[in-house]
Amino acid sequence: MKYFKKLIGDRIYLSPRNSQDVEIFTKWLNDFQVTDYTGRSGMITTLEGEKQYLEQTADQEARHFVIVTLDTDEMIGTVSLERINHINRHAILGVFIGEEAYRNGGYGTEAINLILDYGFNYLNLNSIQLDVYAFNERAIACYKKCGFQEAGKRRKAIFVNGNYYDIMQMDILREEFEQAGKEYIRNKNVR
């Protein structure tokens, strides 16, 4: 598969999502290790259904990327800014690491920081928000490390494996991101 280095970090780069990756996405979206954390465990994902989804969402007001390792050009996950609202300048973050060998290695944190840098400094967003299931302690720690703060919760709003769980709402503001004073995109031309 051919990937394009749109946003380059230290160990990964973000490439525009491609419908040719449909088999990998279908594999990931039929894996409980991924879907229990994305709310899709009750769904069955077929190759045809995922291909239609990738094609339909390509033109929406969103920026969808795949996460690719710099050293091996292996696609390991996905990250996106969805439901971009240019008037109120906010978007929703979505992210997951699909390849098990790359979970818990800081790749998600790096991907999030790349897309936050992009969202605030290239798309002129003011707020980036997300929902996370309260049982997903690994993701919550990652989001906090990236600067997200808890903004609220919906009680017992998600049903996973026979139980109801809270959904935490988190967000980060442009000014909070800028306070860290870091740049994550290594291939910026204008400084």
C-alpha positions as CSV (number, residue, x, y, z in Angstrom):
1,M,0.0,0.0,0.0
2,K,1.2,3.5,-0.8
3,Y,1.1,6.0,2.1
4,F,1.8,9.8,2.0
5,K,3.6,11.6,4.7
6,K,1.2,14.4,5.4
7,L,2.1,14.9,9.1
8,I,5.5,13.5,10.2
9,G,6.3,12.9,13.9
10,D,9.1,11.2,15.6
11,R,8.2,7.5,15.1
12,I,5.1,7.7,12.9
13,Y,3.4,9.8,10.2
14,L,-0.2,10.4,9.4
15,S,-1.3,9.6,5.8
16,P,-4.7,10.4,4.3
17,R,-7.0,7.4,4.8
18,N,-7.4,5.3,1.7
19,S,-10.3,2.9,0.8
20,Q,-7.7,0.4,-0.4
21,D,-7.0,-0.3,3.3
22,V,-10.5,-1.9,3.6
23,E,-9.2,-5.4,4.6
24,I,-7.1,-4.1,7.5
25,F,-10.0,-2.0,8.8
26,T,-12.4,-4.9,8.5
27,K,-9.9,-7.1,10.4
28,W,-9.6,-4.5,13.2
29,L,-13.4,-3.8,13.4
30,N,-14.1,-7.5,14.0
31,D,-11.6,-7.6,16.9
32,F,-13.1,-7.1,20.4
33,Q,-9.8,-5.7,21.5
34,V,-10.6,-2.7,19.3
35,T,-14.4,-2.6,19.2
36,D,-15.0,-2.9,22.9
37,Y,-13.4,0.5,23.2
38,T,-15.1,2.1,20.1
39,G,-18.7,1.0,20.7
40,R,-18.8,-1.3,17.7
41,S,-18.7,-4.7,19.3
42,G,-22.4,-5.4,18.6
43,M,-21.8,-4.7,14.9
44,I,-20.5,-7.1,12.2
45,T,-18.2,-5.4,9.7
46,T,-18.0,-6.9,6.2
47,L,-15.5,-6.0,3.5
48,E,-18.3,-4.5,1.4
49,G,-19.8,-2.6,4.3
50,E,-16.5,-1.2,5.4
51,K,-15.6,-0.2,1.8
52,Q,-18.9,1.7,1.5
53,Y,-18.3,3.4,4.9
54,L,-14.8,4.5,3.9
55,E,-16.0,5.8,0.6
56,Q,-19.0,7.6,2.1
57,T,-17.0,9.3,4.9
58,A,-14.2,10.4,2.6
59,D,-16.2,13.5,1.5
60,Q,-17.6,14.5,4.8
61,E,-16.4,17.5,6.8
62,A,-13.6,15.6,8.5
63,R,-9.9,14.8,8.3
64,H,-9.3,11.1,8.4
65,F,-5.7,9.7,8.6
66,V,-4.1,6.4,9.1
67,I,-1.2,6.0,11.5
68,V,1.9,4.6,9.8
69,T,5.3,3.7,11.3
70,L,8.2,5.7,9.9
71,D,10.7,2.9,9.9
72,T,8.6,0.1,8.3
73,D,5.7,2.0,6.6
74,E,3.2,-0.3,8.5
75,M,-0.3,1.0,9.0
76,I,-1.0,0.5,12.8
77,G,-4.2,2.6,13.4
78,T,-6.3,5.5,12.6
79,V,-6.9,9.0,13.9
80,S,-9.4,11.7,12.7
81,L,-11.0,15.0,13.3
82,E,-14.7,14.6,12.6
83,R,-17.8,16.8,12.6
84,I,-15.6,19.8,12.0
85,N,-17.6,23.0,12.7
86,H,-15.8,26.0,11.1
87,I,-18.2,28.6,12.6
88,N,-17.7,27.5,16.2
89,R,-14.2,26.1,15.5
90,H,-14.5,22.7,17.1
91,A,-14.2,19.0,16.1
92,I,-14.5,15.5,17.5
93,L,-11.3,13.4,17.9
94,G,-11.4,9.7,17.0
95,V,-8.4,7.4,17.4
96,F,-7.5,3.7,17.8
97,I,-4.4,1.6,17.4
98,G,-5.5,-1.5,15.6
99,E,-2.3,-3.5,15.5
100,E,-1.9,-5.2,18.9
101,A,1.9,-5.1,18.9
102,Y,1.8,-1.2,18.9
103,R,-0.7,-0.7,21.8
104,N,0.7,0.7,25.0
105,G,3.8,2.0,23.2
106,G,3.0,5.7,23.0
107,Y,2.0,5.6,19.3
108,G,-1.6,6.8,20.1
109,T,-0.2,9.7,22.2
110,E,2.1,10.7,19.3
111,A,-0.8,10.4,16.8
112,I,-3.1,12.6,19.0
113,N,-0.4,15.3,19.4
114,L,0.2,15.4,15.7
115,I,-3.5,15.8,14.9
116,L,-4.0,18.4,17.7
117,D,-1.1,20.4,16.2
118,Y,-2.7,20.1,12.8
119,G,-6.2,21.0,14.1
120,F,-5.2,24.0,16.1
121,N,-2.5,25.4,13.8
122,Y,-3.7,24.5,10.3
123,L,-7.5,24.2,10.6
124,N,-7.8,27.1,13.1
125,L,-9.9,25.1,15.6
126,N,-10.4,26.3,19.1
127,S,-11.7,23.1,20.8
128,I,-11.2,19.5,20.2
129,Q,-13.5,17.1,22.0
130,L,-13.9,13.3,22.5
131,D,-16.0,10.7,24.3
132,V,-14.3,7.8,26.1
133,Y,-15.7,4.9,28.1
134,A,-15.1,5.2,31.8
135,F,-13.6,1.6,31.9
136,N,-10.9,2.6,29.3
137,E,-8.3,3.7,31.8
138,R,-5.4,3.4,29.3
139,A,-7.1,5.8,26.9
140,I,-8.1,8.3,29.6
141,A,-4.5,8.4,30.8
142,C,-3.3,9.0,27.2
143,Y,-5.8,11.8,26.7
144,K,-4.8,13.5,29.9
145,K,-1.2,13.2,28.9
146,C,-2.1,15.0,25.7
147,G,-3.8,17.8,27.7
148,F,-7.4,16.8,27.6
149,Q,-9.6,17.6,30.6
150,E,-12.8,16.0,31.8
151,A,-15.8,18.1,30.7
152,G,-18.6,15.9,31.9
153,K,-20.1,12.5,31.6
154,R,-23.2,10.6,30.5
155,R,-24.1,8.0,33.1
156,K,-24.5,4.4,32.1
157,A,-24.8,5.5,28.4
158,I,-22.9,2.6,26.7
159,F,-23.6,-1.2,26.9
160,V,-20.6,-3.4,26.5
161,N,-20.4,-7.1,27.3
162,G,-23.5,-7.2,29.5
163,N,-22.9,-4.1,31.5
164,Y,-23.7,-0.4,31.3
165,Y,-20.8,2.1,31.6
166,D,-20.5,5.9,31.9
167,I,-19.2,7.9,28.9
168,M,-16.7,10.6,29.9
169,Q,-16.6,13.7,27.8
170,M,-13.2,15.3,27.5
171,D,-11.9,18.3,25.6
172,I,-8.8,20.5,25.0
173,L,-8.8,24.2,24.1
174,R,-6.3,25.8,21.7
175,E,-4.9,27.9,24.5
176,E,-4.3,24.8,26.7
177,F,-2.4,23.1,23.8
178,E,-0.3,26.2,23.1
179,Q,0.7,26.5,26.8
180,A,2.7,23.3,26.4
181,G,4.8,25.2,23.8
182,K,5.6,22.2,21.8
183,E,5.5,21.5,18.1
184,Y,4.8,17.9,17.0
185,I,4.7,18.1,13.2
186,R,8.3,17.7,12.1
187,N,7.8,18.6,8.5
188,K,6.3,22.1,8.9
189,N,7.7,24.5,6.4
190,V,6.6,27.8,8.1
191,R,7.7,28.2,11.7
